[in-house]
Amino acid sequence: MIKEYPHVETEQRGPVLIIRLANEKASNSLTREMRMSLRDIVREIEDDHTVRAVYLTAKGKNFCAGGDLRMLTDANEPWPVHRRFRHAASLFPPLMKLNRPVVCGVRGVAIGGGMGLALMTDLVIVGESAKFSAGFFRLGAVPDCLTLYTLPRTIGLSRTRNFIYTNGSWNAQEIVDNGLALKVVPDDQVDAEGIAMAEKLAAGPAEVMGVAKQLLLKSFESSLDELMDYEGFGQVLAMSSVEFREGLQALVEKRPSDPMGAAAAVPYNDGLPSAGGGKG
């Protein structure tokens, strides 16, 4: 069943939630409506344990053209910009820290903030028409949508400077060669590949992957000792999970592991018991 939000559509296929940017006439630019919808969807995912992985893509020939031109024209005074970024803080970091694996499928252009949106996900699959473009300095804007966080961590500071200062663009193969995407496929196979990857991740230890994601996001700013501690705390959680126990038992019994099935067989407890004492 497809659920429609302003400028976004969602569809759940088993354990995978598909999110499609759906404002084709504006090349899926990040309108107010789209931002609000994405924030609400991320919040819903956080509370829905039936979603074990996410696939983010877009309708039409382009993934996302970045900032909405009308918004940039009508709301560029200090306080509107401040408020917009306060709202962005309620969307972009939670998306990047979402404790489920997120796969992104990109066709056509991902410009500026559109590229930033793609880079907030865990794995990216690009179609042959895909193009990542900086575009910020062409407009006279500072790179945003967490681009200054994700790009240096992925490709290094020097290559980030080269890319953004020259208003660079990368085609699909260059995106892969720079380590920003997993593979290039024909445009008409992007969704099939992306959904298959999301399904594969959903069938694995998805909740443990969510813990690992939190640690990865701390890796650059943490000391050696701090990260050692984080790994230890994370492993305590991982090894107490039904996903780990299933994986270990499957290894001992020399059979395929089924973390998703093992997790489904255990009553879910969200840690927030209702007033009646029931489990969430």
C-alpha positions, 0 to 999 in steps of 0.5 A, a space after each residue: 500500500 502506498 501512503 502519500 505525504 506532501 511531495 513524498 510517497 512511501 510504500 512498505 514491502 515486507 520489512 523494507 520501507 520505500 521512500 520516494 521523493 515525489 515532486 517531479 515538476 520541481 526535480 524533487 527539490 527540497 521544498 518545505 512540504 518535502 522536508 516536513 514529510 521526510 521528518 515525519 516519516 523518519 520519526 515514524 520509522 523510529 517507532 515502527 519495529 516492523 521496518 528493518 531497512 529503508 530504500 530512498 529514491 525519487 520519482 521522475 528523471 532526477 533524484 533531487 535538485 537541492 534547495 527549493 528556488 522559491 524558498 531561497 528567493 522568499 526566505 533568505 533573511 537571517 531569521 527565516 534562514 535560522 528557522 529553516 536550519 533549526 527545522 533541518 536539524 530535526 530531519 537530517 541528523 535523525 535520518 543519518 543516525 537512523 538505527 536501520 540500514 538505509 539504501 539510496 537509489 539515484 537517477 539523474 541529478 543530485 545537486 547540492 543538498 540533493 547530493 547531501 541527502 543521498 550521502 546521509 544514507 548507508 549505501 548508494 546505488 546509482 543509475 547510468 544517468 546519475 550526476 552528483 554536482 556541488 553547485 553551492 558556490 555557483 549560488 553563493 551559498 555555504 555547502 549544507 545538508 551535512 555535505 561538509 560532514 559527509 564528503 570530507 569523511 568519505 573522500 578526504 579534505 583535499 578532494 572535497 575542496 577540489 570538488 566544491 571550490 570548482 563547482 565540480 560534477 561527477 558522473 555515475 562511474 566517477 561517483 563509484 570511483 570516489 567511493 560514494 556509491 556501491 555500483 552503477 546499474 542501468 537506470 531501469 534497474 536502480 529500484 530493483 537493485 536498491 530494493 534487493 539490497 535493502 531486503 538483504 540488509 533487512 534479512 540480516 542483523 538490522 538492529 545490530 547494524 543500527 548500533 554499528 552505525 552509531 559507532 561509525 559516526 563517532 569514529 573521526 572525532 573519537 580518540 583510540 581509547 574512546 572508540 575502544 570503549 564504544 566498541 565494547 559497549 556496542 558489543 555488549 548490546 550486540 551479543 545480547 541480541 536475538 540476532 547475534 544468538 541466531 547467528 552464533 547458533 547457525 554457525 555452530 549448526 552449520 546452517 544459514 542464519 535467519 536474524 529476521 525470523 529470530 527477531 520476529 519470534 520474540 515479543 517486541 518490547 520498546 522499553 516504554 510499557 503502557 499504563 496498563 503494563 503491556 509491552 509496546 
